[in-house]
Amino acid sequence: MTVTETKPSHDHAAEVASGDRFEFGKNWSQFLSTLNPERIAMAEASLRNMLGVDTLEGKSFLDIGCGSGLFSLAAFQLGARVFSFDFDPNSVACALELRRRYAQDPERWTVEEGSALDAEYVQSLGQFDIVYSWGVLHHTGDMWTGLANVIPAVAPDGKLFIAIYNDTGSQARRWRALKKTYNQLPGPLKSPYAALVSTPGMLKGFVKSTLKGKPLEPFRSWSDYARKRGMSRWHDIVDWVGGYPYEVATPDEIFDYYSDRGFRLSKLRVGGVGLGCNEFVFQREPEGGKTPGG
């Protein structure tokens, strides 16, 4: 078995206690009870589609902010040698549980506790063929430092797959305040609050669908939600409402940042995302460097 070393989580606990951080890991530990083969297959399909591959056999895969561990598992089952880390100890526990359940070759999947803001830690991991960080760096509290810290982890000619919240101006600033409020509420009030603040958006979607003659479309979307990325709609809603720290960027800002640092955009998914995530797959220009995963 891979020996899992963990770093102290005092900063994480202090941020949660002060209302400055959402407990993503606790939310995802509940999601694991809904995990099934279909969700795993959809996560694998999402990776294959965005990365433009059929398999990850022989590739090294770094999951920065692994959350539930679902996409680490997807990469593992596609054949990659996987390294997962997260700042949240409960997320680390989720990934370890998925490794326990599904990894018949656990030596191929390492799980640790670590921070994307710790440049020394990230650099110590070496370089990887694929660096994946979906919807994570905007929750670090210092997004641009996180965006910079992932660069050394990408091997020459390797791929960087990230997703960052879209900057919608005043709307995004309003949601930042709502998220801050969620994290300062007593525990029993958090779920009702998440349902309350997400209801207007759902009602708007219902009205639009009704006007188009498709009143059942919003309800069908709940059952179809897993087909997008293998995730749970309710757990994503809680993750969204509670997701703090919260930062945003425009697609142009992300594109320019990595283009100026030797990356070429190979796939982009933007438009119609509203407050959601823009997805980017960059390829690092070939140059001398470390052996991937070394």
GUFI-728089 format. One line per field, with one value per residue: x, y, z of N, C-alpha, C, O in turn. Coordinates in steps of 0.001 Angstrom, whole numbers, plus 500000, padded with zeros to 6 digits. Example, Ala and Ser with C-alpha at 12.3 -4.5 7.8 and 13.67 -1.06 7.14 Angstrom:
<pts>
n.c1	c(513190 512850)
n.c2	c(494310 497750)
n.c3	c(507800 507080)
ca.c1	c(512300 513670)
ca.c2	c(495500 498940)
ca.c3	c(507800 507140)
c.c1	c(513200 512900)
c.c2	c(496700 500030)
c.c3	c(507800 507870)
o.c1	c(514236 513409)
o.c2	c(496681 501138)
o.c3	c(508465 508039)
</pts>
This chain:
<pts>
n.c1	c(500837 500403 502100 500563 501213 500470 499927 499898 496657 495891 495519 493422 491339 491119 490278 487776 486467 486351 484544 485480 485894 484453 483417 484299 485036 483401 480934 481404 481912 479411 478393 479604 477980 476125 477448 477905 478376 477575 477934 480689 481516 480599 482225 484690 484197 483948 486579 487953 486785 487384 490165 490787 491416 491518 492428 494386 496573 499807 500305 500985 499130 498092 496019 494896 493536 491549 488987 486039 487357 486522 487341 490011 489768 488525 490601 492474 491175 491208 493736 495905 498771 498262 498309 496963 495929 494695 493612 491732 491115 488974 488300 490582 490198 487941 488997 490818 489029 487735 489921 490360 488014 488020 490575 492505 495123 496730 499225 499544 498209 498470 497669 497503 497608 497683 498521 497547 498564 501008 503909 506399 505749 504135 505999 507742 506594 507220 506923 504099 502223 499580 497929 495403 492815 489925 487641 488784 491037 490009 488940 490888 491577 493564 493731 495322 497916 497672 497119 499578 501260 500697 501970 504787 504345 503442 504462 506867 505231 503058 499640 497361 494493 492015 489360 487602 485717 483411 483679 481210 480826 478966 477086 478590 479964 477852 477148 479409 479091 476796 477790 479705 477993 476641 478651 478962 476742 474902 475229 472669 471155 472262 471705 468892 469254 470880 469049 467141 468448 469120 466740 465443 466893 466308 463547 463415 464515 462495 460320 461266 461515 458863 457648 458752 457378 458228 457822 458695 461377 463347 463064 463729 466357 467568 467626 469185 471590 473909 474963 476528 479028 479190 478479 476611 473556 472372 474483 476315 474959 475010 477763 478193 476698 477857 480496 483280 486445 485973 486662 486931 487325 487725 487339 489276 491243 492306 493175 495100 496925 498085 498933 500965 502860 503932 502043 499715 496419 494302 491748 488537 485838 483384 480882 477508 477685 477124 477335 478885 481590 484240 485958 489215 491687 495024 498102 501423 504191 506769 509846 512988 513054 511936 511478 508182 506143 508253)
n.c2	c(498795 502311 504613 507120 510392 513124 516644 519117 520381 522751 525417 525129 524242 526485 528457 527445 527520 530255 531054 531572 529689 527160 523832 521804 519112 517713 517948 516497 513997 513116 512931 510615 508511 508407 507612 505710 503106 504320 507083 507166 506265 508393 510447 509515 509661 512418 513286 511999 513268 516068 516023 514854 512141 508513 506840 506859 505442 504753 507411 510183 511704 514523 515525 518379 519558 517488 516952 515110 512977 511719 512305 511722 509009 508387 509016 507168 504744 504976 504349 505889 506892 508119 511062 512548 515440 517486 520376 520150 518038 516235 515868 514579 512219 511284 510699 508722 506788 506139 505106 502870 501425 500943 500665 498258 498185 499845 501054 502621 504906 507721 509512 512572 515148 518539 521883 524003 526500 526314 526653 525406 522822 521910 522009 520075 517719 517068 516714 516318 514490 515229 517809 518476 520521 521188 523636 524579 526305 528871 528796 528950 531243 532796 533073 533732 533220 530477 529729 530324 528571 526027 525763 524855 522150 521006 518953 519373 519725 518679 518578 520990 521101 523067 524628 527574 529916 532045 535501 537690 540283 542560 540702 538439 539540 539922 537275 536478 537696 536347 533749 534075 534690 532226 530596 531685 531052 529161 525590 524038 525788 525997 524247 524832 527534 527302 526075 528089 530400 529404 528928 531126 531171 528623 528834 530793 529372 527450 529035 530036 527629 526793 528795 528130 525912 523622 522540 520517 520308 521490 519766 517340 517809 517454 514667 514037 515154 513883 512894 514818 515314 513263 514025 515040 516782 518141 518130 519620 522054 522801 522951 525080 527267 527420 527681 529091 530514 532711 533469 535024 535031 536361 534670 535640 536660 534352 532959 534765 534843 532245 531897 533770 532479 530304 528388 526714 527029 524286 523275 524627 525554 527630 530232 530735 529835 531413 532152 530001 527644 528348 526264 525099 523652 523513 523213 522631 524225 522392 521739 521574 519626 518085 514545 513332 513192 512673)
n.c3	c(500000 499334 501291 503064 503660 505730 506012 508649 509528 510696 509827 508010 509722 511380 509578 508833 511323 511756 509908 507398 505489 503503 504247 502130 501956 503814 502603 500224 501282 501922 499371 498429 499144 497160 494971 492035 489502 487067 487440 487777 485270 483706 484616 483702 480949 480667 481185 479061 476871 477193 477328 474976 474487 474436 476334 479367 479775 480899 481484 483711 486312 487958 490497 491639 494464 495089 496034 496126 495102 492851 490187 490272 490632 488193 486383 487259 486627 483935 483411 484294 486278 489373 491348 494093 495869 498579 500383 502327 504970 505103 502437 501575 502989 501633 499069 499776 500626 498217 496856 498452 497935 495142 493981 492851 492447 494393 494618 492458 492913 494733 497678 499340 501890 501208 500079 497394 497454 498530 497292 497413 498239 496058 493937 494830 494106 491538 487942 485736 483269 482933 484499 486668 487766 488752 489258 491667 492311 492528 495015 496903 498226 497316 494377 492064 492856 493211 490540 489427 490813 489863 487461 487340 487756 485446 482889 480179 477118 478324 479661 480986 482752 483722 485612 486121 487984 486322 485659 486328 486982 488925 489743 490444 492613 494380 494913 496233 498721 499594 499848 501847 503962 504272 505366 507850 509247 511767 511938 511591 510057 507580 505332 504795 504112 501812 500078 499971 498827 496365 495137 493644 491179 490183 489897 487925 485807 485517 484705 482241 480800 480776 479243 476845 476288 477538 480294 482026 481771 483625 485832 484748 484307 486743 487134 484987 485560 486449 484133 483004 484401 486149 488660 491666 491755 494002 495880 494473 494440 497163 497419 495703 496839 499368 498761 499613 500343 497449 494200 490946 487323 484023 480833 479023 480732 481928 479662 478578 480697 480843 478210 478037 479438 478192 477355 475262 474136 473922 474168 474853 476894 477131 477505 477977 480563 482697 486065 486470 485824 483565 481319 480634 478604 478451 476638 477401 475969 474313 476006 477751 480747 483866 484355 483754 486601 488195)
ca.c1	c(500000 501116 502059 500008 501686 499599 500467 498973 495516 495445 495037 492111 490381 490935 489478 486400 485916 486118 483558 486166 486086 483431 483956 484027 485217 482231 479896 481720 481818 478011 478213 480088 476891 475346 478326 477588 479172 477208 478595 482117 481665 480418 483444 485711 483853 484261 488029 488337 486310 488116 491598 490949 492115 490702 493018 495489 497559 501188 500397 500927 497973 498080 494718 495105 492239 490839 487589 485466 488245 485886 488102 491221 489353 488304 491919 493071 490536 491616 495092 496954 499387 497565 498709 495875 496063 493671 493830 490676 491365 487835 488420 491620 489553 487078 489832 491351 487946 487554 491049 490118 486910 488134 491927 493128 496563 496831 500537 499432 497403 498930 496775 498123 497054 498596 497880 497964 499251 502342 504703 507467 505129 503725 507201 508381 505912 507754 506099 503100 501692 498303 497637 493949 492321 488609 486845 489508 491959 489240 488532 492068 491760 494612 493601 496404 499068 497390 497285 501017 501929 500490 502754 505940 503931 503085 505633 506940 504257 501967 498376 496798 493037 491493 488056 487595 484450 483272 483486 480004 480732 478252 476409 479582 480239 476704 477247 480499 478500 475895 478619 480278 476920 476413 479700 478878 475502 474958 475084 471311 470544 472988 470982 467743 469752 471306 467837 466468 469119 469187 465383 465117 467469 465566 462241 463629 464668 461188 459502 461779 461175 457411 457365 459181 456548 458922 457802 459343 462820 464181 463023 464488 467781 468084 467941 470214 472751 475106 475503 477482 480356 479086 478320 475268 473039 472207 475790 476915 474289 475584 479137 478145 476231 478794 481869 484018 486682 485382 487223 486463 488168 487146 488093 490447 492287 492956 493866 496292 497873 498844 499588 502188 503783 504349 500981 498847 495064 493913 490288 487901 484391 482849 479637 476309 477946 476675 478257 479590 483003 484823 486907 490350 492757 496213 499245 502669 505107 507882 511118 513670 512448 512005 510671 506844 505860 509493)
ca.c2	c(500000 503585 505284 508454 511355 514288 517853 519642 521077 523777 526580 524775 524236 527858 529173 526950 528013 531702 531328 532017 528573 526116 522488 521056 517685 517134 517853 515414 512705 512723 512570 509261 507546 508373 507228 504426 502907 505259 508362 506984 506187 509732 511198 509052 510213 513845 513423 511602 514283 517324 515811 514350 510855 507328 506192 507560 504400 505212 508838 510605 512598 515220 516107 519436 519813 516318 516948 513792 511947 511074 512429 510927 507632 508272 508966 505882 503664 505144 503816 506818 506869 509286 511694 513438 516118 518476 521149 519756 516660 515377 515516 513549 510989 510814 510089 507476 505809 505660 504227 501603 500706 500628 500520 496959 498447 501125 501672 503524 506067 508321 510555 513336 516444 519605 523120 524556 527765 525986 526472 524439 521491 521529 521748 518850 516562 516813 517128 515331 514603 515937 518467 518688 521266 521630 524366 524518 527400 530054 528620 528919 532524 533522 532350 533956 532457 529084 529568 530339 527429 524773 525757 523951 520743 520523 518518 519886 519092 518151 519300 521600 521151 523814 525277 528747 530632 533136 536836 538336 541631 542787 539457 537632 540171 539644 535882 536382 538046 535253 532620 534450 534555 530799 530032 532249 530586 527914 524395 523645 526752 526070 523599 525660 528744 526916 525864 529381 531318 528804 528808 532080 530737 527466 529316 531469 528321 526830 529963 530043 526356 526778 529678 527412 524727 522458 522775 519442 520302 521680 518587 516296 518121 516895 513251 513931 515934 513040 512596 515857 515032 512217 514642 515110 518144 518789 518368 520737 523281 523141 523347 526399 528290 527540 527697 530292 531712 532727 534447 534834 535578 536264 533746 536310 536776 533039 532676 535608 534492 531048 532109 534524 531628 529151 527407 526866 526540 523189 523105 525669 525430 528836 530640 530167 529258 532308 532231 528735 527547 528211 525149 525306 522667 524101 522323 523365 524125 521479 522323 520673 519584 516844 513420 513440 512473 512362)
ca.c3	c(500000 499355 502577 502905 504631 505762 506621 509646 508933 511641 509102 507473 510825 511843 508581 508958 512588 511663 508867 506192 504558 503415 504418 500912 502179 504475 501583 499300 501956 501766 497958 498170 499312 495913 493869 491418 488284 486002 487713 487512 483814 483165 484930 482754 479633 480714 481021 477693 475936 477319 477071 473612 474540 474721 477503 480036 480037 480847 481786 485118 486475 489244 490808 492628 495067 494539 496441 496398 494566 491704 488945 490476 490350 486748 485740 487636 485867 482532 483285 484715 487603 489916 492609 494509 497157 498897 501603 503257 505394 504785 501022 501532 503449 500547 498034 500332 500626 496841 496557 499149 497297 493724 493443 493077 492345 495110 494446 491306 493307 495980 498201 500418 502266 500827 499626 496111 497714 499025 496069 497674 498246 494700 493149 495304 493530 490206 486804 485344 481908 483026 485772 486666 488922 488289 490232 492941 492601 492926 496410 497777 498911 496585 493115 491107 493338 492865 489093 489154 491426 489126 486224 487364 487828 484113 482130 478808 476223 479135 479600 482178 482626 484861 485495 486999 487964 485380 486231 485801 487530 490187 490119 491147 493903 495238 495351 497211 500010 499979 500257 503142 504942 504499 506213 509194 509863 512535 511108 511197 509135 506306 504228 504400 503448 500462 499291 499801 497910 495030 494591 492571 489912 489699 489440 486639 484807 485311 483911 480868 480162 480572 478112 475640 476139 478094 481740 482791 481486 484818 486696 484058 484411 487992 486935 483949 485953 486553 482812 482606 484943 487151 489968 492241 491632 495302 496494 493746 494889 498466 497125 495080 497781 500470 498274 499998 499541 496119 493274 489574 486253 482684 479978 478456 481751 482077 478400 478474 481748 480496 476914 478303 480202 477415 477178 474094 474399 473029 474220 475642 477042 477747 476868 478575 481884 483745 487196 486566 485475 482234 481324 479747 478520 477851 476425 477616 474844 474623 476424 478673 482081 484640 483900 484316 487833 488884)
c.c1	c(500875 500989 501597 500489 500777 500303 499462 497871 495006 494901 493643 491064 490087 490065 488017 485745 485571 485073 484165 486379 484945 484098 483571 484068 484033 481089 480154 481706 480383 477731 478623 478989 476036 476165 477982 478386 478847 477907 480091 482378 481518 481631 484568 485458 484183 485753 488453 487971 487152 489595 491859 491704 491099 491169 494086 496582 498973 501377 500395 499906 498015 496724 494905 493759 491274 489399 487085 486399 487711 486744 489498 490922 489164 489636 492605 492501 490799 493079 496213 497557 498997 498188 497628 496251 494981 494031 492889 490885 490205 487820 489491 491032 488632 487895 490417 490282 487693 488706 490850 489070 487293 489535 492515 494651 496851 498182 500533 498648 497843 497980 497473 497298 498086 497830 498442 498692 500655 503229 505781 506916 504788 504952 507884 507774 506473 506788 505249 502636 500400 498168 496187 493554 491007 487866 487479 490250 491243 488715 489710 492195 492843 494741 494807 497704 498887 497585 498767 501687 501754 501424 503955 505578 503610 504355 505684 506062 503107 500739 497966 495300 492506 490111 487993 486260 484497 483011 482284 479773 479981 477525 477351 479895 479093 476760 478383 479961 477566 476679 479243 479238 476658 477406 479693 477616 475753 474657 473667 470654 471160 472241 469731 468164 470176 470102 467164 467137 469257 467817 465075 465664 466728 464183 462353 463771 463349 460304 459956 461391 459689 457030 457775 458355 457195 458990 458519 460868 463680 464210 463816 465985 468389 468490 469050 471543 474034 475744 476504 478885 480338 478841 476850 474788 472947 473560 476543 476276 474863 477019 479165 477774 477259 480220 482615 485337 486199 486007 486794 487475 487415 487940 489362 491588 493045 493759 495167 497360 498729 499520 500916 503255 504068 503324 500132 497485 494705 492417 489712 486408 483905 481535 478453 476526 477443 477728 479121 481024 483257 485903 487980 491256 493899 497263 500517 503592 506302 509133 511780 513026 512610 511197 509290 506672 507087 509743)
c.c2	c(501259 504210 506714 509352 512569 515444 518352 520462 522205 525003 526325 524853 525652 528657 528743 527539 529498 532060 531786 530897 527575 524748 521611 519547 517032 516971 516669 514045 512199 512288 511127 508215 507422 507873 505836 504282 503888 506602 508275 506965 507569 510618 510807 509648 511697 514077 513091 512691 515550 517166 515279 513043 509732 506636 507086 506575 504970 506687 509071 511731 513192 515892 517083 519854 518721 516200 515566 512666 511285 511138 511820 509467 507417 508167 507640 504755 503781 504764 504691 506420 508188 509751 512717 514153 517160 519136 520697 518305 515720 514988 514451 512205 510407 510083 508766 506384 505267 504755 502857 500755 500143 500303 499157 497063 499782 501802 502709 504788 506543 509442 511244 514566 517510 520782 523577 525879 527557 525648 525419 523012 521039 521194 520453 517599 516181 517281 515961 515574 515409 516505 518926 519433 521925 522324 524437 525813 528690 529946 528635 530162 533371 532869 532521 533310 530982 528813 529542 529064 526126 524654 524814 522470 520153 520191 519214 519053 518442 519042 519809 521773 521833 524357 526371 529462 531851 534460 537499 539703 541687 541534 538547 538219 539924 538214 535684 536689 536939 534050 532877 534273 533097 530252 530583 531809 529370 526727 524060 524569 526721 525434 524376 526932 528431 526723 527193 530236 530729 528725 529829 531665 529558 527866 530024 530443 527650 527714 529968 528773 526268 527628 529032 526156 523455 522582 521710 519435 520522 520452 517432 516544 517568 515443 513059 514534 515109 512787 513647 515520 513939 512752 514640 516558 518834 519082 519486 522067 523734 523633 524758 527479 528504 527809 529001 529872 531561 533851 534087 535407 535473 535231 534373 536407 535460 532703 533469 535192 533297 531154 532832 533681 530304 528052 527752 526260 525444 522901 524113 525402 526636 529169 529947 529594 530146 532465 530986 528809 527568 527138 525361 524079 523334 523011 523147 523147 523253 522261 521311 520709 518238 515744 513521 512554 512163 513225)
c.c3	c(500000 500729 502362 504027 504584 506428 507660 508995 509824 510922 508542 508570 511317 510875 508643 510198 512529 510614 507565 505181 504668 503568 503226 501164 502847 503482 500659 499968 501915 500330 497689 498320 498056 494731 493354 490128 487163 486201 487421 486010 483176 483449 483983 481373 479559 480515 479598 476696 475991 476991 475667 473545 474738 475992 478101 480419 479882 481158 483300 485233 487874 489427 491966 493192 494659 495000 496805 495978 493320 490452 489062 490157 488855 486014 486025 486785 484368 482328 483793 486060 488255 491227 492945 495793 497321 500221 502719 503679 505111 503312 500839 501947 502378 499484 498513 500337 499222 496435 497209 498425 495929 493230 493806 492990 493043 494998 493327 491656 494690 496383 499369 500743 501938 500259 498284 496286 498252 497829 496256 497641 496823 493848 493558 494679 492165 489132 486309 483908 481890 484428 485700 487930 488531 489427 491604 493252 492984 494359 497377 498649 498276 495208 492202 491559 493012 491382 488710 489653 490655 487927 486287 487381 486463 483337 480773 477895 476997 479050 480976 481945 483879 484549 486551 486864 487046 486104 485560 486444 488849 490667 490908 492519 494885 495774 496345 498606 500505 500495 501633 504244 505283 505515 507632 509929 510756 511626 510674 510177 507737 505144 503827 503659 502013 499555 498970 498742 496507 494363 493494 491209 489317 489190 488090 485522 484492 484427 482454 480126 479862 479364 476787 475392 476661 479623 482569 482637 482733 485725 486078 484208 485704 487797 485910 484385 485984 485205 482347 483082 485997 488550 490404 492223 492998 495942 495770 494145 496233 498290 496546 496098 498895 500053 498500 500616 498084 495299 491857 488590 484938 481877 479407 479465 481914 480822 478305 479490 481335 479128 477090 479005 479510 477252 475955 474402 473413 473071 475191 475702 477839 477047 477501 479962 483014 484821 487328 486075 483977 482319 480257 479775 477764 477650 476581 476430 475216 475004 477349 480030 482732 483967 484537 485533 488637 490089)
o.c1	c(501953 499888 502181 500207 500361 501160 498277 498118 493839 493909 492780 490011 488943 489217 487118 484607 484621 484745 483466 486976 484527 485207 482652 483237 483677 480363 479231 481510 480154 476929 478051 479051 475303 475646 477793 479017 479731 478413 480680 483336 482223 482014 485315 486392 484639 486149 489232 488744 487587 490210 493002 492535 489966 490399 494626 497411 499295 502504 499871 499825 497978 496324 495052 492935 490292 488642 487637 486257 488352 486869 490097 491709 489585 489791 493240 493243 490636 493601 497374 496942 499353 498543 497395 496824 494420 494676 493200 490840 490420 487374 489327 491325 488546 487532 490500 490573 487462 488501 491133 489209 486940 489678 492963 495373 497183 498291 501412 498443 497621 497538 497973 496417 499243 496633 499652 499369 501409 503292 506043 507541 505112 504945 508531 508383 506222 505939 505616 502653 500146 498276 495795 493914 490975 487506 486775 490104 491811 488111 489533 492847 493028 495732 495273 498510 499830 498152 499165 502580 502576 501646 504138 506413 503513 505219 504640 506138 502280 500776 498192 494887 492538 489735 488288 485731 485486 482217 482329 478653 480306 477368 476958 480073 479325 476458 478310 480330 477546 476275 479292 479548 476471 477023 480337 477430 476709 473911 473451 469700 470639 472156 469507 467513 469873 470116 466680 466464 469487 467730 464489 464974 466534 463695 461492 463223 463089 459629 459132 460987 459290 456190 457215 458585 456793 460076 458910 461562 464669 465242 464475 466781 469578 469564 469770 472529 475102 476938 477253 479820 481344 478979 475961 475521 473387 473764 477319 476955 475167 477438 480058 478463 477500 481066 482577 485340 486042 485900 486345 488365 486569 489092 490399 492755 494271 494888 496216 498551 499952 500576 501882 504401 504402 503689 499872 497394 494793 491869 490314 485784 484001 481125 478397 475637 477342 478863 479990 481596 482573 486675 487686 491553 493764 497310 500669 503754 506807 509444 511175 512493 513317 510344 509198 506992 507007 510761)
o.c2	c(501271 504323 507441 509105 512994 515260 518034 521164 522584 525580 527202 525462 525979 529442 529574 528005 529949 533234 532331 531121 527194 524533 520795 518800 515906 515977 515918 513034 510990 511384 510479 507154 506445 507727 504902 505246 504255 507190 509210 507571 507889 511441 511665 510089 512187 514966 513830 513001 516053 518078 515251 512844 509972 505933 507962 506853 505588 507179 508262 512602 512462 516727 516677 520436 518983 515422 514917 511533 510389 510147 511444 508781 506398 507330 507057 503912 502814 504845 504287 505715 509257 508949 513648 513551 517657 518526 520839 517416 514527 513893 513529 511177 509189 508989 507804 505214 504070 503753 501822 499537 499013 499717 498941 496155 500759 503002 503568 505647 505862 510226 510583 514971 517399 520687 523545 526338 528516 524495 524627 522109 519918 520204 519803 516530 515076 518138 514793 516699 516173 515783 519664 519029 523057 521699 524363 526361 529520 530891 528355 530129 534530 532200 531542 532895 530314 527787 528831 528533 525217 523551 524026 521626 518933 521048 519612 517825 517741 520117 519152 522506 521259 524526 526137 529598 532583 534520 537829 540213 540957 541332 537959 537476 539737 537969 534808 536020 536628 533410 531981 533771 532758 529519 530024 532148 528627 526857 523813 524174 527347 526031 524574 527350 529196 527150 527408 530748 531471 528483 529446 531792 529485 527327 529870 530613 527309 527225 529912 528825 525736 527229 529346 525427 522350 522713 521979 518656 519809 520129 516660 515605 517252 515029 512061 514437 515581 512495 513407 515445 513703 512016 514288 517461 519974 520166 520214 523092 524913 524600 525543 528494 529636 528129 529903 528910 530454 535027 532970 536168 534596 534948 533716 536256 535450 532221 532908 535189 533332 530557 532547 534106 529310 526897 528919 525124 525644 522345 524419 525066 526662 528476 528719 528929 529700 532856 530919 529890 526889 527105 525753 523538 523678 522025 524211 522025 523362 523296 520294 521745 517363 516004 513771 511365 511470 513065)
o.c3	c(500592 501268 501558 505200 503506 507292 507557 508014 509738 511368 508593 508379 511632 511300 508519 510142 513169 510441 506711 504128 505761 503079 503300 500647 502497 503516 500342 499293 501878 500096 496812 497700 497898 493624 494133 489694 486389 485246 486879 485531 482219 482617 483514 480703 478526 479761 478995 475789 474955 476438 475212 472659 475154 476646 477426 481286 478868 481104 484066 484366 488865 488616 493119 492485 493965 494421 497693 496437 492772 489732 488055 489504 488308 485125 485146 486282 483623 481216 483735 486859 487759 492090 492174 496702 496345 501074 503902 502829 504899 502969 500040 501337 502225 499052 497750 500089 499053 495751 496605 498311 495594 492156 494932 493403 492372 495254 493260 490799 495691 495543 500279 499984 502345 499991 498061 495366 498413 497403 495351 497085 496430 493117 492736 494721 491685 489377 486440 483407 480959 485419 484796 489036 488048 490425 492611 494345 493694 494867 498563 499692 498647 494914 491620 490726 492587 491005 487787 488993 490780 487429 485359 487057 486325 483152 480258 477895 476414 478451 481992 481047 484968 483388 487723 485761 487003 487043 484375 486447 489785 491871 491915 493484 496079 496942 497207 499572 501695 501466 502475 505325 506451 506426 508521 511098 510532 510655 509487 509507 506815 504071 502633 502701 501097 498400 497859 497847 495552 493159 492481 490197 488104 488195 487223 484433 483338 483521 481541 478964 478826 478557 475737 474427 476298 480188 483704 483290 482903 486313 486774 484231 485753 488235 485942 483654 485595 485130 481400 482284 486667 489526 489629 492627 493147 496488 496388 494189 496416 498925 496863 496204 499314 500888 497663 501383 497569 495648 491604 488969 484766 482205 479319 479106 482024 480911 477987 479181 481463 478916 476381 479150 480155 477033 475662 474868 472202 472119 476221 474695 479066 476116 477557 480494 484157 484548 488198 485929 483213 483278 479128 480840 476590 478385 475980 475950 476333 474415 477689 480427 482232 483119 485739 485526 489651 490763)
</pts>
